[in-house]
Amino acid sequence: MMETMTQNGSDDNCAARQGSPRFAEFAEAASPRAVKPAGPAGRGKRVPVDCGDLPFVIRRDGTWMYRGSPIGRKSMVCLFASVLKRDDEGHFLLETPAERGRIAVEDAPFVAVGLEWSGEGQSQVLHFRTNIDEMITAGPGHGLRVSHNLLTCEPTPYLHVRDGAGMFPIEARVSRSVYYELVALAEPGIKFGKRVLGVWSQGVFFSLGELASCTD
């Protein structure tokens, strides 16, 4: 059995809480050690037990909360992040072969906190580091999009981390400091017939210039 989560500096046996799923077993099911060879042909795929709404919240700044307290161990956050999924209705789930349940996410579940780049122009490559130290290279499989606040027109970029079950992907919000780095790398280009400022990565041009659309 894996060690239980630490909250406020002490180990907390989550399984002992009334109404809580077996979180320690949930975490162990997510471990690579739990992967077993497929059974005999015809047995069928195991259906995870639906635990309903789990007491997890991912804050806008990327902090994972459990019952109102931050999860202090990064290794545990990374473990749960590895089984984070998104269903075809856009809900976020934690799902292992044994259990699954819905969690609340205030914005995007991850934050892009670092940027490395090489090359320039169309040969430029952008590498983003998330708050769980996952490196993601923007390009054909990992797009950048910019959303604007309806009232202030303030831009917020998002990076595609991985696909969800339907049309809703799992994304990382690009932090303000990284966004400024992208703006410094931006150059003029054409997107959807309009002149915009954007950045290249792996031969794909991503617009950062949607701010202009707010004044149209």
NORJORA-V66021 format. One record per residue. RES is the residue in one letter. PSI is psi in degrees with one decimal (999 if undefined). Layout:
RES:PSI
RES:PSI
This chain:
M:133.1
M:156.9
E:149.0
T:169.2
M:149.1
T:128.0
Q:132.3
N:33.9
G:3.9
S:152.0
D:137.5
D:118.4
N:91.9
C:-30.3
A:-20.8
A:-11.2
R:137.5
Q:131.2
G:0.6
S:142.0
P:168.2
R:83.3
F:-36.6
A:-41.6
E:-35.9
F:-46.0
A:-39.8
E:-34.0
A:-26.8
A:-14.0
S:143.8
P:-25.6
R:-20.1
A:-9.4
V:125.5
K:156.9
P:153.0
A:145.4
G:-172.9
P:149.3
A:139.1
G:-8.6
R:-30.6
G:162.2
K:137.5
R:134.8
V:122.9
P:147.2
V:130.9
D:114.9
C:2.9
G:-142.5
D:122.5
L:148.3
P:49.2
F:143.7
V:133.2
I:114.5
R:165.7
R:-29.8
D:5.0
G:-1.7
T:129.7
W:126.3
M:142.2
Y:116.2
R:42.8
G:-3.9
S:141.4
P:143.8
I:114.8
G:-27.1
R:118.3
K:-34.6
S:-35.5
M:-38.8
V:-44.6
C:-36.9
L:-47.8
F:-36.9
A:-30.3
S:-18.8
V:16.2
L:130.2
K:171.4
R:127.3
D:179.6
D:-6.9
E:-0.7
G:-0.7
H:144.8
F:139.7
L:150.9
L:125.6
E:125.2
T:175.0
P:-20.4
A:-38.6
E:158.4
R:153.9
G:157.2
R:145.4
I:162.1
A:136.9
V:121.2
E:-35.5
D:-104.1
A:150.0
P:-19.3
F:163.0
V:130.1
A:111.9
V:-7.6
G:155.0
L:132.4
E:145.7
W:158.5
S:156.9
G:-174.4
E:163.8
G:-141.7
Q:-16.5
S:4.4
Q:146.1
V:128.4
L:125.3
H:122.2
F:141.0
R:128.0
T:174.1
N:-8.6
I:20.8
D:26.6
E:131.8
M:127.8
I:127.5
T:119.8
A:143.3
G:-155.0
P:-35.3
G:-8.5
H:84.9
G:161.6
L:135.1
R:157.2
V:124.9
S:150.6
H:137.2
N:129.9
L:-27.5
L:-42.9
T:-12.8
C:12.3
E:129.8
P:142.7
T:113.4
P:150.4
Y:144.6
L:130.4
H:118.6
V:-53.9
R:164.2
D:152.6
G:-170.9
A:-24.2
G:-133.9
M:-7.1
F:115.3
P:170.1
I:126.1
E:166.0
A:130.1
R:131.3
V:122.4
S:161.0
R:-42.6
S:-38.9
V:-36.2
Y:-41.9
Y:-34.9
E:-39.0
L:-41.4
V:-38.1
A:-26.3
L:-6.9
A:152.6
E:159.9
P:147.7
G:-179.8
I:130.0
K:122.0
F:39.9
G:4.2
K:148.9
R:126.9
V:168.8
L:136.3
G:-178.0
V:147.7
W:146.7
S:124.6
Q:41.3
G:5.1
V:135.3
F:122.2
F:124.7
S:136.2
L:5.5
G:20.5
E:-9.5
L:-35.0
A:-29.6
S:-20.5
C:-19.1
T:1.5
D:999
